[in-house]
Amino acid sequence: MKLKKSIAKLLVSAMITTLPVFAAVPSHADANLLSTVLNVGIAGYQMSQVNKEIDKINNTEEGRQSLFNDMKSKQGVNNDPTLNNRLDGIMTNLHNAIAVSDSSINEKPFLYFINPQNDFNAACSLGHVMTVNTGIFELLRTDDEVAVVLGHEMAHGQKDHVVKGFKKQIPVVLAATAIASNTNTLGTVVTGLVVDYTTKVKITKPMEWEADNYAFDYISDSSYNLGACAAVWQRVIDKYSSQQDRMSGDIFSVSDHPSHDERLKNYIEKLKKYSNDAIDVKDSTVYIYDKEFISPAAAGEMTNKIRSYYLAGNLARAFHNGETEVSVNYGTVYMGNQPIITPTADDESADAIAEKLNTLKVKPVTKE
């Protein structure tokens, strides 16, 4: 309240000095106008200060660490050593992959932790502070798949989506109410708001598409399987169907996120483009230059569809890198140094797959 009063005094003082000398007692209409101008001025001043605090949290080490600690305190921390070791490895690999195209990550590396929530969700807040739900590791079965989701969230941070979203999401009225009713400093109030809004920040659908596409690029600059991008959304569809309203967590909001089917299709198309248009996947069957290659059998925790995406991911790297020599070593089919598939008892033999791959690997000559 003291802040509002002090702002009001400053604005009144400024306005009085600019009033004409013949202005005596203001009329009722003038008083209403003055009140409106004061309210707008106060709200505008408060919002500018809030934005400054948001920038401070986002860009200073003190602000980042404070938010990191506050988020852990509010959400709780899962200290499972196995999960945390996995997360450390994935985040290190993604950091290095992102640095290939965006060295700014070296100046502001991500801070992250696992919270105990079992929903399939993760969120990037201001200052590259990330919270990862335990549920991520329960639905996604490989580090490749977890890396896709985390890469998506890291893209939000790298491309300043989070800052833009927070500045839109925290309304003037909410900020004014919190400031007026809280005896803490403005920085403490804004940090509290950021913690509360971490998983509710307004990210637009174009931003979601951009984050998906950058996640694919990050995976391509890592050692993870590119097919995992499509596999993530196949797992989501298999468990929850294509209905986003059955998902929990704001990461899947229908209003500002692409549908599961759209995201799956986008990643298959990007995989094909990355392979120089050599590889495609249709109905769990992998195609090479539009010719049917194989439909791998289900194995372990991978359905035949999920396994087809991993096979396509391996092939895409091989064709992207110009690998041509096909071989079989200890039961695994290779193209150059790139492993392609290790057949199970329910698949064709490695030799049969290698023979088929040798036949299809040459791009057909098209007649003009």
C-alpha positions as CSV (number, residue, x, y, z in Angstrom):
1,M,0.0,0.0,0.0
2,K,2.9,2.4,0.8
3,L,4.2,1.7,-2.8
4,K,0.8,2.7,-4.3
5,K,0.6,5.8,-2.2
6,S,4.1,6.9,-3.1
7,I,3.4,6.3,-6.8
8,A,0.2,8.3,-6.5
9,K,1.9,11.2,-4.9
10,L,4.6,11.3,-7.6
11,L,1.9,11.2,-10.4
12,V,-0.3,13.9,-8.7
13,S,2.7,16.1,-8.2
14,A,3.7,15.7,-11.9
15,M,0.2,16.4,-13.1
16,I,-0.3,19.5,-10.9
17,T,2.8,21.1,-12.2
18,T,1.4,20.7,-15.7
19,L,-2.1,22.0,-15.0
20,P,-2.9,25.5,-16.4
21,V,-2.9,28.3,-13.8
22,F,-6.7,28.9,-14.2
23,A,-7.5,25.4,-13.2
24,A,-9.0,25.8,-9.7
25,V,-11.1,23.1,-8.1
26,P,-11.5,20.3,-10.7
27,S,-15.0,19.3,-11.8
28,H,-16.5,15.9,-11.0
29,A,-15.7,14.8,-14.6
30,D,-12.1,16.1,-14.2
31,A,-11.8,14.3,-10.9
32,N,-12.9,11.0,-12.5
33,L,-10.5,11.5,-15.3
34,L,-7.7,12.3,-12.8
35,S,-8.6,9.1,-10.9
36,T,-8.5,7.0,-14.1
37,V,-5.1,8.5,-15.1
38,L,-3.7,7.9,-11.7
39,N,-4.9,4.2,-11.7
40,V,-3.5,3.7,-15.2
41,G,-0.2,5.3,-14.2
42,I,0.1,3.3,-11.0
43,A,-0.7,0.1,-12.9
44,G,1.8,0.9,-15.7
45,Y,4.5,1.8,-13.2
46,Q,3.9,-1.5,-11.3
47,M,4.0,-3.5,-14.4
48,S,7.3,-1.9,-15.5
49,Q,8.8,-2.8,-12.1
50,V,7.4,-6.3,-12.4
51,N,9.0,-6.7,-15.8
52,K,12.3,-5.5,-14.4
53,E,12.1,-8.1,-11.6
54,I,11.3,-10.8,-14.2
55,D,14.4,-9.8,-16.2
56,K,16.5,-9.8,-13.0
57,I,15.3,-13.4,-12.1
58,N,15.9,-14.4,-15.7
59,N,19.3,-13.0,-16.3
60,T,21.2,-12.8,-12.9
61,E,22.8,-15.7,-11.1
62,E,21.3,-14.5,-7.9
63,G,17.8,-14.4,-9.3
64,R,18.2,-17.8,-11.0
65,Q,19.5,-19.5,-7.8
66,S,16.8,-17.9,-5.7
67,L,14.0,-19.1,-8.1
68,F,15.7,-22.6,-8.3
69,N,15.6,-22.9,-4.5
70,D,12.1,-21.6,-4.2
71,M,10.8,-24.0,-6.8
72,K,12.4,-27.0,-5.1
73,S,10.9,-25.9,-1.8
74,K,7.4,-25.5,-3.2
75,Q,7.3,-28.6,-5.5
76,G,9.5,-31.0,-3.5
77,V,12.5,-33.0,-4.8
78,N,12.8,-36.6,-5.8
79,N,16.3,-37.6,-4.8
80,D,16.3,-41.0,-6.4
81,P,20.0,-41.5,-7.3
82,T,19.3,-43.6,-10.4
83,L,16.8,-41.0,-11.9
84,N,19.1,-38.1,-11.0
85,N,22.1,-39.7,-12.6
86,R,20.1,-40.3,-15.7
87,L,18.9,-36.7,-15.7
88,D,22.4,-35.4,-15.2
89,G,23.7,-37.4,-18.2
90,I,20.8,-36.3,-20.5
91,M,21.1,-32.6,-19.5
92,T,24.9,-32.7,-20.1
93,N,24.4,-34.3,-23.5
94,L,21.7,-31.8,-24.5
95,H,23.8,-28.8,-23.2
96,N,26.7,-29.9,-25.5
97,A,24.3,-30.5,-28.4
98,I,22.7,-27.0,-28.0
99,A,26.1,-25.4,-27.8
100,V,26.8,-26.6,-31.3
101,S,24.3,-24.0,-32.7
102,D,23.8,-21.7,-29.8
103,S,26.8,-21.0,-27.6
104,S,24.8,-18.6,-25.3
105,I,23.9,-21.7,-23.2
106,N,27.4,-21.7,-21.9
107,E,26.8,-18.3,-20.2
108,K,23.5,-19.5,-18.7
109,P,23.4,-23.3,-18.2
110,F,20.2,-24.8,-17.1
111,L,19.4,-25.5,-13.5
112,Y,17.1,-28.5,-13.0
113,F,15.6,-31.0,-10.5
114,I,13.1,-33.9,-10.4
115,N,9.9,-33.2,-8.5
116,P,7.8,-36.1,-7.1
117,Q,4.7,-35.5,-9.3
118,N,3.6,-38.6,-11.3
119,D,2.0,-36.7,-14.2
120,F,3.8,-36.7,-17.6
121,N,5.0,-33.2,-17.5
122,A,8.1,-30.9,-17.4
123,A,8.5,-27.2,-17.4
124,C,11.1,-24.5,-18.1
125,S,10.8,-21.4,-15.9
126,L,12.7,-18.1,-16.0
127,G,16.4,-18.2,-15.8
128,H,16.7,-21.6,-17.5
129,V,15.3,-23.3,-14.3
130,M,13.7,-26.6,-15.2
131,T,11.4,-28.9,-13.2
132,V,11.0,-32.4,-14.4
133,N,8.1,-34.6,-13.1
134,T,8.9,-38.1,-12.0
135,G,6.1,-39.3,-14.3
136,I,8.3,-38.5,-17.3
137,F,10.5,-41.5,-16.5
138,E,7.5,-43.7,-15.9
139,L,6.0,-43.2,-19.4
140,L,9.1,-42.8,-21.5
141,R,11.3,-45.8,-21.4
142,T,14.6,-44.6,-22.9
143,D,17.0,-41.7,-22.4
144,D,16.5,-40.8,-26.0
145,E,12.8,-40.2,-25.4
146,V,13.4,-38.2,-22.2
147,A,15.9,-36.1,-24.1
148,V,13.3,-35.1,-26.7
149,V,10.9,-33.7,-24.0
150,L,13.7,-31.9,-22.2
151,G,15.1,-30.6,-25.4
152,H,11.7,-29.1,-26.1
153,E,11.6,-27.4,-22.8
154,M,15.2,-26.1,-23.2
155,A,14.2,-24.7,-26.5
156,H,11.6,-22.6,-24.7
157,G,14.3,-21.2,-22.5
158,Q,16.8,-20.6,-25.2
159,K,14.4,-18.8,-27.5
160,D,13.0,-16.6,-24.7
161,H,9.5,-18.1,-24.9
162,V,9.3,-18.3,-21.2
163,V,10.1,-14.6,-20.5
164,K,7.6,-13.5,-23.1
165,G,5.0,-15.8,-21.7
166,F,5.5,-14.7,-18.1
167,K,5.2,-11.0,-19.0
168,K,1.9,-11.8,-20.6
169,Q,0.6,-14.2,-18.0
170,I,1.2,-12.2,-14.8
171,P,-1.6,-9.6,-15.2
172,V,-1.4,-6.1,-13.8
173,V,-4.3,-6.7,-11.4
174,L,-2.7,-9.8,-9.9
175,A,0.7,-8.0,-9.5
176,A,-1.0,-5.0,-8.0
177,T,-3.0,-7.1,-5.5
178,A,0.0,-9.1,-4.5
179,I,2.1,-5.9,-4.0
180,A,-0.6,-4.1,-2.1
181,S,-1.2,-7.0,0.3
182,N,2.3,-8.2,0.8
183,T,4.9,-6.6,3.1
184,N,7.8,-8.3,1.4
185,T,9.9,-6.6,-1.3
186,L,8.7,-6.4,-4.9
187,G,11.4,-9.0,-5.9
188,T,10.1,-11.5,-3.3
189,V,6.5,-11.0,-4.5
190,V,7.4,-11.5,-8.2
191,T,9.5,-14.6,-7.5
192,G,6.5,-16.0,-5.6
193,L,4.3,-15.3,-8.6
194,V,6.8,-16.9,-11.0
195,V,7.0,-20.1,-8.8
196,D,3.2,-20.3,-8.7
197,Y,2.9,-19.8,-12.5
198,T,5.8,-22.1,-13.5
199,T,3.6,-24.7,-15.2
200,K,1.0,-22.2,-16.3
201,V,3.0,-19.7,-18.3
202,K,1.3,-18.7,-21.6
203,I,3.2,-20.3,-24.5
204,T,1.6,-19.8,-27.9
205,K,1.1,-22.5,-30.4
206,P,3.7,-21.1,-32.8
207,M,6.2,-21.2,-29.9
208,E,5.3,-24.8,-29.3
209,W,6.0,-25.7,-32.9
210,E,9.3,-23.8,-32.7
211,A,10.3,-25.7,-29.6
212,D,9.4,-29.0,-31.2
213,N,11.5,-28.2,-34.2
214,Y,14.4,-27.0,-32.2
215,A,14.2,-30.2,-30.1
216,F,14.7,-32.2,-33.2
217,D,17.7,-30.1,-34.2
218,Y,19.2,-30.6,-30.7
219,I,18.7,-34.4,-30.9
220,S,20.3,-34.4,-34.4
221,D,23.4,-32.7,-32.9
222,S,23.6,-35.4,-30.1
223,S,24.1,-39.1,-30.1
224,Y,20.4,-39.8,-29.3
225,N,18.1,-41.6,-31.8
226,L,16.2,-39.1,-34.0
227,G,13.3,-41.6,-34.1
228,A,12.7,-41.0,-30.4
229,C,11.0,-37.7,-31.3
230,A,8.2,-39.6,-33.0
231,A,8.3,-42.4,-30.4
232,V,7.5,-40.0,-27.6
233,W,4.2,-39.0,-29.2
234,Q,3.4,-42.6,-30.2
235,R,3.7,-43.6,-26.5
236,V,1.5,-40.6,-25.5
237,I,-1.1,-41.7,-28.1
238,D,-0.9,-45.3,-27.1
239,K,-1.6,-44.5,-23.4
240,Y,-3.9,-41.5,-23.6
241,S,-5.3,-41.8,-27.2
242,S,-5.3,-38.7,-29.3
243,Q,-7.5,-36.7,-26.9
244,Q,-5.5,-34.0,-25.2
245,D,-8.2,-33.4,-22.6
246,R,-7.3,-36.8,-21.1
247,M,-3.8,-35.6,-20.3
248,S,-2.9,-33.8,-17.1
249,G,-0.6,-30.9,-17.0
250,D,-0.6,-27.6,-18.9
251,I,2.1,-28.9,-21.2
252,F,-0.8,-30.5,-23.2
253,S,-3.3,-27.7,-23.2
254,V,-5.5,-28.0,-26.2
255,S,-5.8,-24.3,-26.7
256,D,-2.1,-23.6,-27.2
257,H,-0.4,-26.9,-28.1
258,P,-0.5,-28.9,-31.3
259,S,-2.4,-32.2,-31.2
260,H,-0.5,-35.4,-30.4
261,D,-1.1,-36.6,-34.0
262,E,0.2,-33.4,-35.5
263,R,3.4,-33.6,-33.5
264,L,3.9,-37.2,-34.4
265,K,3.4,-36.5,-38.1
266,N,5.7,-33.4,-37.9
267,Y,8.5,-35.5,-36.5
268,I,8.1,-38.2,-39.1
269,E,8.3,-35.6,-41.9
270,K,11.4,-34.0,-40.3
271,L,13.0,-37.5,-40.1
272,K,12.4,-38.0,-43.8
273,K,13.8,-34.6,-44.7
274,Y,16.9,-35.2,-42.5
275,S,17.5,-38.5,-44.3
276,N,17.6,-36.6,-47.7
277,D,14.1,-37.9,-48.4
278,A,15.3,-41.5,-48.2
279,I,13.4,-42.8,-45.1
280,D,9.7,-42.8,-44.3
281,V,7.5,-44.7,-41.8
282,K,3.9,-45.7,-42.6
283,D,1.8,-47.9,-40.3
284,S,4.8,-49.3,-38.5
285,T,6.6,-50.2,-41.7
286,V,9.9,-48.5,-42.7
287,Y,10.3,-47.5,-46.3
288,I,13.5,-46.6,-48.2
289,Y,13.0,-44.4,-51.3
290,D,9.3,-45.3,-51.1
291,K,10.1,-49.0,-51.3
292,E,9.0,-51.2,-48.4
293,F,11.9,-52.3,-46.2
294,I,10.8,-54.0,-43.0
295,S,8.2,-53.8,-40.3
296,P,10.1,-54.7,-37.1
297,A,8.4,-56.9,-34.5
298,A,7.6,-55.6,-31.0
299,A,10.4,-56.2,-28.5
300,G,10.5,-55.6,-24.8
301,E,8.9,-52.3,-23.9
302,M,8.8,-51.2,-27.6
303,T,5.7,-51.8,-29.7
304,N,6.3,-52.5,-33.4
305,K,5.4,-48.9,-34.2
306,I,7.9,-47.5,-31.6
307,R,10.6,-49.8,-32.9
308,S,9.9,-48.8,-36.4
309,Y,10.7,-45.1,-35.4
310,Y,14.0,-46.1,-33.8
311,L,14.9,-48.1,-36.9
312,A,14.0,-45.1,-39.1
313,G,16.1,-42.9,-36.8
314,N,19.2,-45.1,-37.3
315,L,18.7,-45.2,-41.0
316,A,18.1,-41.5,-41.2
317,R,21.5,-40.8,-39.6
318,A,23.2,-43.2,-42.0
319,F,21.6,-41.7,-45.1
320,H,22.2,-38.1,-43.8
321,N,25.9,-38.9,-43.3
322,G,26.3,-40.6,-46.6
323,E,27.0,-44.1,-45.3
324,T,26.8,-46.8,-48.0
325,E,28.6,-49.9,-46.8
326,V,26.2,-52.5,-45.3
327,S,27.6,-55.1,-43.0
328,V,26.6,-57.5,-40.2
329,N,28.6,-57.7,-37.1
330,Y,27.7,-59.9,-34.1
331,G,24.1,-60.0,-35.2
332,T,23.7,-56.3,-35.7
333,V,23.2,-54.7,-39.2
334,Y,25.3,-51.6,-39.8
335,M,25.7,-49.0,-42.5
336,G,29.2,-47.8,-42.1
337,N,29.7,-47.2,-38.4
338,Q,26.0,-46.6,-37.8
339,P,24.1,-49.5,-36.1
340,I,20.8,-50.0,-37.9
341,I,19.0,-52.9,-36.2
342,T,19.7,-55.9,-34.0
343,P,17.0,-58.4,-35.1
344,T,15.1,-60.4,-32.5
345,A,13.8,-63.9,-33.0
346,D,10.6,-62.5,-34.4
347,D,12.4,-60.4,-37.1
348,E,14.0,-61.5,-40.3
349,S,17.6,-62.5,-39.9
350,A,20.3,-59.9,-39.9
351,D,21.7,-61.3,-43.2
352,A,18.3,-61.1,-44.8
353,I,17.8,-57.5,-43.6
354,A,21.3,-56.6,-44.8
355,E,20.6,-58.1,-48.2
356,K,17.4,-56.1,-48.5
357,L,19.1,-52.9,-47.3
358,N,21.8,-53.3,-50.0
359,T,19.1,-53.6,-52.6
360,L,17.2,-50.5,-51.5
361,K,19.9,-48.2,-50.4
362,V,20.7,-46.8,-53.9
363,K,18.5,-43.8,-54.8
364,P,16.4,-44.6,-57.9
365,V,17.2,-42.5,-61.0
366,T,14.2,-40.4,-61.9
367,K,13.5,-39.6,-65.6
368,E,12.6,-36.0,-66.3
